[in-house]
C-alpha cells in the first residue's frame, strides 16, 4: 500500500488514548500477515488495549526497532474544518488527527514493509507499536517487559516522534501524580462542624511552589529549554457551591526532569506535604532520554538523514523507557511537534515520503551489514 492510502487508513481509526484499540491493531496485524510477517499482539492489563510487535528478518539476531504509538489525543476542538478522522489532502498537506503525531511515521514504516521483506535481511528490523503513549507512556512498559521473549537483545531503537527527520539525542523525563484530600461536608455557615478538603490542599500547593523555586537554582543542563527541571500544579478541583463545605478536593502535579535527574524523586516533597490522610495516584512516569553524541546509533542516523543531531528537546517520548530497558534509543520522525495536539493537524506529503525513504535506506544498510554492531 502506498504511503498516503496507508496514512488515510490509519487516521480513519479513532484510536483515542484510553480507549479500546483492537480495530487498528487488527488492521496492522492483518496487513503484515498479507506480506508474510507475523505480528505478536500483546494485550495490556486493561483488557481492551494491546501493543503489537513484529519482526522482519531473523529474530534470534540482534537488530533494530522502529517504534511508534497508535493512540492519538482527542479531536473535539471546534476549529476542525471537517471530520478529523477522515484524512484530507489540501495542496500537499495531509490533514487529520494523528497525521503528524505519530501515525505518519507508522504509515511510512508499514508502506515500506514489502521492500523490507524483499531484502532478505541478515539482521532483523522490528516494529513496535504501543498504546496510551499520550497518557504518559502507559502501554509500552508492558511491551518492554516481554521483549526478552520476542527477540535477541536489540542494538538500538528509532522512535519516530515528529522531529523534522532530525535525530534527537535527549529529552526530559516526566512523572505526574494526583493528590486527593477528603473532608466532611456541611453548610458554610458552620465550618466548625465540617472539614474543608480544599483547605487541606494548601500544604501540597505550598510544597509545589517551594520545590519549583528551588529547582530553578538547582542542577542545569543548557541543552534543554528551560535548562532546569520543573514542577507545576496543572489541575485543581474541589467543591460544589460557595456555601457548601467541600468534602473532596484534588490536585494534579507534574515534574519534568533534565537528564540525570529522577522525575519521580522530584515529587517527594509534595508527597511528604500531603500527609497520611491524602490519597496519591501515579498518573504517569517515564525517564529522560540521554544518548551520547558519539554513540553508533547517533552516527547511523546522522549519516542517513544528513542532519546534525539535535542535542535535546523538552517534550517526552517512549525513547527514555527503551533506554531504561537496555535498548539505546534516538528520536527521528517526520513532521513538526508544533503541529501536534492542534486542530487541522497535518503532515506534508513530502515529509511522509521522506520518512518512507529513510526507513528503506536504513533497511538497506542493515541488508549490507552496515547497521549497528
GUKEDREN-874792 format. One record per atom (N, C-alpha, C): y, x, z. Coordinates in steps of 0.2 Angstrom, whole numbers, padded with zeros to 4 digits, always signed. Last residue first. Example, Ala and Ser with C-alpha at 12.3 -4.5 7.8 and 13.67 -1.06 7.14 Angstrom:
2
-0011+0064+0035-0005+0068+0036+0000+0064+0039-0028+0066+0039-0022+0062+0039-0016+0066+0039
//
This chain:
373
-0013+0133+0076-0019+0136+0078-0019+0137+0086-0006+0120+0065-0006+0124+0071-0013+0127+0073-0010+0123+0048-0007+0119+0053-0007+0124+0059-0015+0129+0037-0009+0132+0039-0006+0128+0044-0026+0125+0029-0027+0129+0035-0021+0132+0038-0023+0116+0020-0024+0123+0018-0025+0128+0024-0023+0104+0027-0028+0105+0022-0029+0112+0020-0011+0106+0034-0017+0106+0038-0023+0107+0033-0002+0105+0023-0003+0111+0027-0009+0112+0031-0005+0092+0020-0006+0097+0015-0007+0104+0018+0001+0085+0031-0007+0085+0030-0009+0090+0025+0014+0088+0029+0011+0090+0035+0003+0090+0034+0016+0081+0017+0017+0088+0017+0014+0091+0023+0014+0068+0021+0010+0071+0016+0010+0078+0016+0025+0066+0030+0018+0066+0033+0013+0069+0028+0036+0068+0022+0035+0073+0027+0027+0073+0030+0034+0057+0014+0034+0064+0010+0032+0069+0016+0037+0047+0023+0031+0047+0020+0029+0054+0017+0051+0050+0025+0046+0051+0031+0039+0051+0028+0056+0048+0013+0057+0055+0015+0052+0056+0021+0055+0034+0012+0051+0038+0008+0051+0045+0010+0064+0030+0023+0057+0028+0023+0052+0033+0018+0076+0035+0018+0073+0038+0024+0066+0036+0025+0077+0027+0006+0077+0034+0005+0074+0037+0012+0079+0015+0012+0073+0016+0008+0072+0023+0007+0085+0015+0029+0086+0015+0022+0079+0017+0018+0083+0003+0041+0081+0009+0039+0082+0009+0031+0092-0007+0053+0089-0006+0046+0087+0002+0046+0097-0022+0062+0094-0015+0062+0091-0014+0055+0104-0034+0064+0104-0031+0057+0102-0024+0057+0108-0030+0081+0107-0035+0076+0107-0031+0069+0099-0016+0089+0105-0020+0087+0103-0025+0082+0089-0007+0093+0091-0012+0098+0097-0016+0096+0096+0007+0083+0090+0003+0086+0093-0002+0091+0105+0014+0077+0104+0008+0074+0099+0004+0078+0105+0026+0084+0111+0022+0085+0110+0015+0082+0095+0033+0079+0094+0030+0085+0100+0025+0087+0091+0032+0062+0096+0035+0067+0095+0030+0073+0077+0038+0052+0082+0033+0054+0086+0036+0060+0061+0045+0055+0066+0043+0051+0071+0038+0054+0057+0058+0067+0056+0052+0064+0062+0050+0059+0051+0068+0079+0054+0069+0072+0052+0062+0068+0048+0077+0094+0051+0071+0091+0053+0072+0084+0033+0085+0100+0040+0085+0097+0042+0078+0094+0022+0092+0112+0025+0086+0108+0032+0088+0106+0006+0097+0117+0013+0099+0115+0016+0094+0111-0004+0090+0129-0003+0090+0122+0004+0092+0120-0005+0087+0142-0008+0094+0140-0007+0094+0132+0001+0076+0148-0006+0076+0147-0009+0082+0144+0014+0080+0146+0011+0080+0153+0004+0080+0153+0015+0078+0133+0016+0084+0135+0013+0085+0142+0014+0064+0132+0009+0068+0129+0009+0075+0132+0026+0061+0140+0019+0059+0143+0013+0063+0139+0036+0065+0131+0035+0068+0138+0028+0067+0141+0034+0056+0121+0033+0063+0120+0032+0067+0126+0039+0043+0122+0032+0044+0124+0030+0052+0124+0056+0045+0126+0051+0043+0122+0044+0045+0125+0074+0043+0130+0067+0045+0132+0062+0042+0127+0090+0050+0126+0085+0044+0127+0078+0047+0128+0097+0062+0125+0097+0059+0131+0092+0053+0132+0090+0077+0117+0093+0070+0117+0093+0067+0124+0091+0094+0112+0089+0089+0117+0093+0082+0115+0092+0103+0101+0089+0105+0107+0087+0100+0112+0085+0100+0085+0090+0098+0090+0087+0100+0097+0079+0113+0073+0078+0108+0079+0084+0107+0083+0086+0114+0057+0085+0117+0064+0084+0112+0069+0076+0108+0043+0081+0107+0048+0080+0111+0055+0065+0108+0035+0071+0112+0033+0077+0111+0037+0053+0101+0038+0060+0097+0037+0065+0101+0034+0044+0112+0038+0043+0106+0034+0049+0102+0033+0049+0121+0047+0048+0123+0040+0047+0117+0036+0050+0114+0059+0056+0116+0056+0055+0118+0048+0037+0111+0061+0041+0105+0059+0048+0108+0057+0033+0124+0065+0029+0120+0059+0034+0115+0057+0041+0128+0075+0041+0132+0069+0038+0127+0063+0036+0118+0085+0043+0118+0083+0044+0122+0076+0023+0122+0086+0024+0116+0083+0032+0115+0081+0024+0135+0092+0022+0134+0085+0023+0128+0082+0040+0138+0101+0033+0135+0100+0031+0134+0093+0052+0142+0103+0048+0147+0099+0041+0144+0099+0058+0132+0110+0060+0133+0103+0056+0137+0099+0047+0123+0120+0050+0129+0119+0052+0129+0112+0050+0106+0125+0046+0110+0120+0050+0117+0119+0050+0095+0136+0053+0101+0135+0049+0106+0131+0054+0078+0142+0050+0082+0137+0054+0089+0136+0052+0070+0158+0056+0073+0152+0051+0077+0148+0040+0057+0161+0043+0063+0162+0047+0065+0156+0042+0040+0166+0039+0045+0161+0043+0051+0162+0041+0024+0172+0041+0031+0174+0038+0035+0169+0045+0008+0178+0043+0012+0173+0044+0019+0176+0045+0000+0190+0046-0003+0183+0044+0001+0178+0038-0002+0205+0040+0003+0200+0040-0001+0193+0045-0011+0218+0041-0011+0212+0043-0006+0207+0047-0014+0235+0049-0010+0230+0043-0010+0224+0054-0024+0248+0048-0023+0243+0051-0019+0237+0059-0020+0264+0060-0021+0257+0054-0021+0253+0056-0016+0277+0056-0023+0276+0057-0025+0268+0059-0003+0279+0052-0005+0279+0051-0012+0276+0072+0003+0268+0069+0001+0274+0062-0002+0273+0081+0008+0258+0078+0001+0258+0075-0001+0264+0083+0022+0260+0088+0017+0262+0086+0010+0262+0071+0027+0254+0072+0028+0261+0077+0023+0264+0074+0024+0240+0068+0021+0244+0069+0021+0251+0085+0032+0238+0085+0024+0238+0080+0021+0241+0079+0045+0239+0085+0042+0244+0086+0035+0244+0070+0044+0228+0068+0044+0235+0073+0042+0240+0073+0045+0215+0074+0039+0218+0072+0038+0226+0070+0058+0211+0077+0056+0212+0078+0049+0215+0057+0058+0210+0059+0061+0216+0067+0059+0217+0056+0053+0197+0053+0049+0202+0056+0051+0209+0060+0063+0189+0064+0057+0190+0062+0053+0195+0060+0080+0192+0056+0074+0193+0060+0068+0194+0066+0092+0182+0068+0088+0187+0063+0081+0187+0064+0098+0170+0063+0102+0176+0064+0098+0182+0077+0090+0160+0070+0094+0160+0070+0098+0167+0085+0077+0169+0085+0083+0165+0078+0086+0165+0082+0060+0172+0082+0067+0174+0082+0072+0168+0088+0045+0177+0086+0049+0171+0087+0056+0173+0083+0031+0186+0085+0038+0186+0083+0041+0180+0089+0014+0190+0085+0019+0186+0088+0026+0187+0086-0001+0198+0089+0005+0198+0085+0010+0194+0089-0018+0203+0085-0013+0198+0089-0007+0197+0088-0028+0217+0092-0023+0213+0088-0019+0209+0089-0044+0224+0085-0039+0221+0090-0034+0217+0086-0057+0237+0090-0053+0233+0086-0047+0230+0084-0072+0246+0081-0067+0242+0086-0063+0238+0092-0081+0253+0086-0078+0256+0082-0073+0252+0109-0083+0256+0104-0081+0251+0098-0078+0255+0116-0097+0262+0114-0090+0264+0108-0088+0259+0127-0106+0252+0120-0105+0255+0119-0098+0256+0139-0107+0246+0139-0110+0253+0132-0110+0256+0138-0102+0234+0143-0099+0238+0142-0101+0245+0121-0102+0228+0128-0105+0228+0132-0102+0234+0111-0093+0227+0111-0099+0223+0117-0102+0223+0106-0075+0228+0110-0081+0230+0109-0087+0225+0105-0062+0216+0104-0065+0223+0108-0071+0224+0104-0046+0208+0103-0053+0208+0102-0056+0215+0109-0033+0198+0109-0035+0205+0108-0043+0204+0105-0019+0188+0105-0026+0188+0105-0028+0196+0108-0005+0188+0109-0009+0182+0109-0016+0183+0113+0008+0197+0111+0002+0198+0112-0003+0192+0108+0025+0192+0113+0019+0192+0109+0013+0194+0109+0043+0190+0106+0037+0194+0111+0031+0193+0105+0058+0181+0109+0052+0183+0105+0047+0187+0107+0076+0179+0103+0070+0180+0107+0064+0182+0119+0083+0167+0115+0082+0174+0111+0076+0174+0126+0083+0156+0122+0089+0157+0118+0088+0163+0125+0066+0147+0129+0072+0151+0124+0077+0153+0118+0077+0136+0124+0074+0137+0123+0067+0141+0110+0093+0137+0110+0086+0137+0117+0083+0138+0111+0107+0137+0108+0104+0131+0109+0096+0131+0115+0111+0149+0120+0109+0144+0118+0107+0138+0110+0105+0164+0107+0108+0158+0111+0106+0152+0111+0107+0181+0114+0105+0175+0110+0109+0169+0110+0101+0198+0107+0105+0193+0109+0103+0186+0124+0094+0205+0118+0097+0206+0116+0101+0199+0135+0086+0204+0136+0093+0207+0130+0097+0207+0129+0074+0201+0135+0077+0196+0136+0084+0198+0121+0071+0211+0118+0073+0205+0123+0077+0201+0131+0066+0220+0128+0072+0222+0124+0075+0216+0133+0053+0215+0139+0058+0215+0136+0065+0216+0121+0047+0216+0123+0048+0209+0129+0054+0210+0119+0046+0230+0115+0051+0226+0118+0052+0219+0130+0037+0232+0130+0043+0236+0125+0048+0232+0125+0026+0225+0132+0029+0224+0132+0036+0226+0113+0023+0231+0113+0024+0224+0120+0028+0222+0116+0021+0244+0112+0027+0243+0112+0028+0235+0123+0009+0243+0127+0015+0245+0123+0021+0243+0113+0001+0239+0118+0002+0234+0122+0008+0236+0105+0001+0251+0102+0003+0245+0108+0005+0240+0114-0005+0260+0112+0002+0261+0109+0005+0255+0115-0018+0254+0121-0014+0254+0119-0007+0255+0105-0028+0254+0105-0023+0248+0110-0017+0249+0108-0036+0264+0103-0031+0265+0102-0026+0260+0116-0045+0259+0119-0040+0263+0114-0034+0264+0107-0053+0252+0111-0049+0248+0114-0044+0252+0100-0060+0263+0097-0055+0259+0101-0050+0255+0106-0064+0278+0108-0063+0272+0105-0058+0268+0099-0076+0288+0099-0069+0287+0100-0068+0280+0105-0089+0300+0101-0086+0294+0101-0079+0294+0113-0092+0311+0106-0095+0311+0102-0092+0305+0125-0086+0308+0121-0083+0314+0114-0086+0314+0131-0093+0298+0127-0087+0296+0123-0084+0302+0135-0107+0296+0131-0104+0302+0127-0098+0300+0141-0110+0284+0145-0111+0290+0142-0108+0296+0131-0109+0274+0135-0103+0275+0140-0104+0281+0115-0114+0279+0122-0116+0277+0126-0110+0279+0101-0104+0274+0104-0109+0279+0111-0110+0276+0087-0093+0273+0092-0097+0271+0095-0102+0276+0084-0076+0277+0082-0083+0279+0088-0087+0277+0078-0063+0266+0082-0066+0272+0079-0072+0274+0072-0048+0258+0071-0055+0260+0075-0057+0266+0074-0038+0243+0075-0039+0251+0075-0047+0252+0067-0027+0232+0068-0034+0234+0069-0035+0241+0070-0016+0219+0070-0017+0227+0072-0024+0228+0063-0008+0206+0066-0015+0208+0065-0015+0216+0065+0007+0197+0062+0003+0202+0066-0003+0203+0061+0020+0185+0065+0014+0187+0061+0010+0192+0064+0036+0177+0060+0031+0182+0064+0026+0184+0063+0048+0164+0066+0042+0167+0061+0039+0172+0069+0063+0157+0064+0059+0160+0067+0053+0163+0077+0068+0141+0077+0067+0148+0071+0062+0150+0070+0079+0129+0073+0073+0131+0073+0072+0139+0068+0092+0116+0069+0090+0123+0072+0083+0124+0067+0094+0103+0063+0098+0107+0063+0095+0114+0066+0086+0087+0070+0086+0094+0065+0089+0099+0069+0088+0070+0065+0089+0075+0069+0090+0082+0075+0075+0060+0077+0082+0063+0072+0083+0069+0075+0063+0055+0070+0068+0052+0072+0075+0054+0083+0055+0062+0086+0058+0056+0081+0063+0053+0076+0051+0072+0079+0057+0074+0082+0059+0068+0066+0038+0079+0071+0039+0075+0076+0045+0077+0050+0044+0083+0056+0040+0085+0061+0042+0080+0036+0049+0081+0041+0048+0076+0047+0043+0077+0030+0063+0088+0032+0057+0090+0037+0055+0085+0017+0074+0085+0023+0072+0082+0025+0065+0084+0008+0085+0095+0009+0078+0093+0016+0077+0091-0006+0097+0095+0001+0095+0095+0002+0088+0093-0019+0100+0096-0015+0105+0096-0007+0103+0097-0030+0090+0107-0026+0091+0101-0021+0097+0102-0047+0093+0111-0040+0093+0113-0035+0094+0108-0057+0081+0101-0056+0088+0104-0048+0088+0106-0057+0063+0105-0056+0069+0100-0056+0075+0104-0060+0053+0114-0058+0051+0107-0058+0057+0102-0061+0057+0127-0067+0054+0124-0066+0053+0117-0049+0062+0130-0054+0067+0130-0061+0064+0127-0041+0050+0129-0040+0055+0124-0046+0060+0124-0039+0040+0139-0045+0040+0135-0046+0046+0130-0027+0042+0144-0032+0043+0149-0039+0043+0145-0019+0039+0133-0020+0046+0135-0025+0047+0140-0020+0025+0134-0022+0029+0128-0024+0036+0130-0013+0023+0146-0020+0021+0145-0023+0024+0139+0000+0028+0143-0004+0031+0148-0011+0029+0147+0005+0019+0133+0002+0025+0131-0002+0028+0136+0011+0007+0139+0005+0007+0136+0001+0013+0135+0024+0010+0145+0018+0007+0149+0012+0007+0146+0037+0014+0142+0031+0018+0140+0025+0016+0144+0047+0005+0145+0046+0011+0149+0040+0014+0148+0046-0005+0137+0046-0007+0144+0045-0001+0148+0044+0000+0124+0051-0002+0126+0051-0005+0133+0030+0002+0124+0035+0008+0125+0041+0005+0127+0020-0008+0122+0025-0009+0128+0029-0002+0129+0007+0001+0114+0011-0005+0116+0016-0004+0121+0004+0013+0101+0004+0011+0108+0008+0004+0108-0006+0023+0091-0001+0018+0091-0002+0014+0098-0010+0038+0083-0010+0035+0090-0004+0030+0090-0020+0046+0072-0015+0041+0073-0015+0038+0079-0023+0063+0068-0025+0057+0072-0019+0053+0072-0031+0074+0057-0024+0071+0059-0026+0064+0062-0042+0088+0060-0040+0081+0059-0033+0079+0060-0046+0100+0048-0044+0098+0055-0041+0091+0054-0049+0099+0034-0053+0103+0039-0052+0103+0046-0049+0084+0025-0045+0089+0030-0050+0093+0034-0049+0078+0011-0054+0081+0015-0052+0087+0020-0039+0071+0005-0038+0079+0006-0044+0082+0009-0040+0058+0005-0042+0061-0001-0042+0069+0000-0034+0054+0017-0041+0053+0016-0044+0057+0010-0021+0056+0013-0024+0060+0018-0031+0060+0018-0018+0046+0004-0018+0053+0002-0021+0058+0007-0021+0034+0011-0025+0036+0005-0024+0043+0003-0010+0035+0021-0017+0036+0023-0022+0038+0017+0003+0033+0019+0001+0039+0016-0007+0040+0018+0006+0021+0025+0006+0021+0017+0003+0028+0014+0005+0025+0038+0000+0021+0035+0000+0021+0028+0017+0033+0039+0011+0036+0040+0005+0032+0037+0027+0023+0036+0027+0029+0032+0020+0033+0033+0025+0014+0046+0024+0012+0039+0023+0018+0035+0029+0022+0057+0022+0019+0056+0020+0017+0049+0042+0023+0054+0038+0029+0054+0031+0027+0054+0046+0010+0055+0047+0013+0049+0043+0020+0048+0044+0005+0067+0039+0003+0063+0040+0007+0056+0051+0007+0079+0050+0013+0075+0044+0011+0070+0066+0007+0073+0063+0009+0080+0057+0004+0081+0069+0003+0060+0071+0009+0062+0067+0012+0069+0063-0010+0060+0063-0006+0054+0064+0002+0056+0064-0018+0071+0059-0013+0071+0059-0008+0065+0070-0032+0062+0069-0029+0069+0063-0024+0069+0078-0027+0047+0073-0031+0051+0072-0028+0058+0081-0021+0031+0084-0024+0037+0079-0028+0041+0084-0008+0022+0078-0012+0024+0079-0015+0031+0095-0004+0010+0095-0005+0017+0089-0010+0019+0096-0005-0004+0093+0001-0001+0093+0001+0007+0103-0018-0005+0106-0011-0008+0103-0005-0004+0094-0024+0006+0101-0025+0004+0103-0019+0002+0079-0032+0009+0082-0026+0006+0089-0028+0003+0072-0039+0024+0077-0040+0018+0079-0033+0016+0058-0045+0033+0062-0039+0031+0066-0041+0024+0058-0055+0045+0057-0056+0038+0061-0050+0035+0062-0055+0058+0055-0054+0057+0053-0055+0050+0075-0060+0058+0074-0053+0060+0067-0051+0058+0082-0071+0047+0076-0070+0051+0075-0063+0052+0099-0067+0046+0093-0070+0043+0088-0069+0048+0109-0060+0052+0111-0064+0047+0105-0068+0044+0112-0059+0070+0107-0058+0064+0109-0063+0059+0120-0062+0080+0123-0059+0074+0118-0057+0069+0114-0068+0091+0116-0072+0086+0119-0069+0080+0099-0060+0096+0106-0060+0096+0108-0064+0090+0085-0059+0098+0088-0065+0100+0096-0065+0099+0074-0050+0097+0079-0051+0092+0082-0058+0093+0067-0038+0109+0068-0045+0107+0074-0045+0102+0060-0022+0103+0064-0026+0108+0065-0033+0105+0043-0020+0099+0050-0020+0097+0053-0024+0103+0027-0010+0097+0032-0015+0100+0039-0014+0098+0021+0001+0092+0021-0005+0088+0025-0011+0091+0025+0018+0092+0024+0012+0096+0025+0006+0091+0016+0033+0087+0021+0028+0086+0020+0022+0091+0011+0050+0082+0012+0044+0087+0018+0040+0086-0001+0060+0076+0006+0056+0074+0006+0050+0078-0008+0075+0081-0007+0067+0082-0001+0065+0079-0019+0087+0075-0013+0085+0076-0012+0077+0077-0034+0095+0082-0029+0093+0076-0023+0091+0079-0050+0103+0085-0043+0102+0087-0038+0100+0081-0064+0094+0080-0060+0100+0079-0053+0098+0081-0071+0082+0081-0073+0087+0085-0069+0094+0085-0066+0074+0070-0063+0073+0077-0065+0078+0082-0062+0078+0054-0067+0079+0060-0064+0079+0067-0052+0065+0046-0055+0072+0047-0059+0072+0053-0042+0054+0055-0044+0056+0048-0046+0064+0048-0044+0043+0068-0044+0050+0066-0046+0050+0058-0035+0032+0079-0039+0033+0073-0039+0040+0071-0031+0020+0091-0032+0027+0090-0037+0028+0084-0021+0009+0099-0025+0010+0094-0025+0017+0092-0019-0002+0113-0017+0003+0109-0022+0004+0104-0016-0020+0116-0020-0014+0115-0016-0008+0112-0015-0035+0127-0012-0029+0123-0016-0023+0122-0021-0043+0135-0019-0046+0129-0015-0041+0125-0025-0036+0147-0030-0040+0144-0028-0043+0137-0018-0026+0155-0015-0033+0154-0020-0038+0151-0025-0014+0153-0027-0018+0159-0024-0025+0159-0028-0013+0135-0024-0011+0141-0027-0016+0147-0040-0009+0123-0037-0014+0127-0034-0011+0133-0040+0000+0109-0041+0002+0117-0037-0003+0121-0049+0002+0095-0044-0002+0098-0046-0002+0106-0051+0015+0084-0053+0013+0090-0048+0008+0093-0055+0014+0067-0050+0014+0072-0053+0012+0078-0061+0023+0053-0062+0019+0059-0057+0020+0064-0057+0023+0036-0055+0026+0043-0057+0021+0048-0059+0018+0024-0064+0021+0027-0063+0025+0033-0049+0009+0020-0049+0016+0017-0054+0021+0020-0051-0002+0027-0052-0003+0020-0051+0004+0016-0048+0002+0040-0055+0002+0038-0056+0001+0030-0035+0002+0040-0038+0008+0040-0045+0008+0038-0033-0013+0039-0031-0008+0034-0034-0002+0034-0039-0016+0051-0042-0018+0045-0040-0014+0039-0030-0010+0060-0037-0008+0061-0040-0010+0054-0018-0017+0057-0019-0010+0056-0026-0008+0056-0022-0030+0060-0020-0029+0054-0020-0021+0052-0024-0029+0074-0030-0031+0070-0028-0029+0062-0011-0026+0079-0017-0021+0080-0023-0023+0075-0005-0038+0076-0003-0032+0072-0008-0027+0073-0013-0047+0084-0012-0048+0077-0010-0042+0073-0012-0043+0098-0018-0042+0094-0017-0043+0086-0002-0042+0107-0001-0038+0101-0007-0038+0096+0007-0052+0119+0001-0050+0115+0002-0047+0109+0022-0044+0126+0019-0050+0123+0012-0048+0120+0030-0033+0129+0027-0038+0134+0023-0044+0132+0040-0033+0114+0037-0030+0120+0035-0035+0126+0035-0042+0100+0040-0040+0105+0037-0038+0111+0030-0042+0086+0027-0039+0092+0032-0037+0097+0030-0052+0075+0035-0052+0080+0032-0049+0087+0026-0046+0059+0023-0047+0066+0028-0047+0071+0034-0041+0049+0033-0049+0050+0029-0050+0056+0034-0028+0050+0040-0031+0053+0038-0039+0054+0023-0025+0043+0023-0023+0050+0029-0027+0053+0027-0029+0030+0021-0032+0033+0021-0031+0041+0037-0021+0027+0038-0028+0027+0033-0031+0031+0030-0008+0027+0035-0010+0032+0037-0017+0033+0022-0011+0016+0019-0009+0022+0024-0011+0028+0032-0012+0005+0027-0018+0007+0024-0017+0014+0037+0002+0006+0041-0004+0008+0037-0011+0009+0026+0011+0003+0029+0010+0010+0033+0004+0011+0011+0003-0004+0017+0006-0004+0021+0006+0002-0006+0004+0000+0000+0000+0000+0006+0004+0000
//
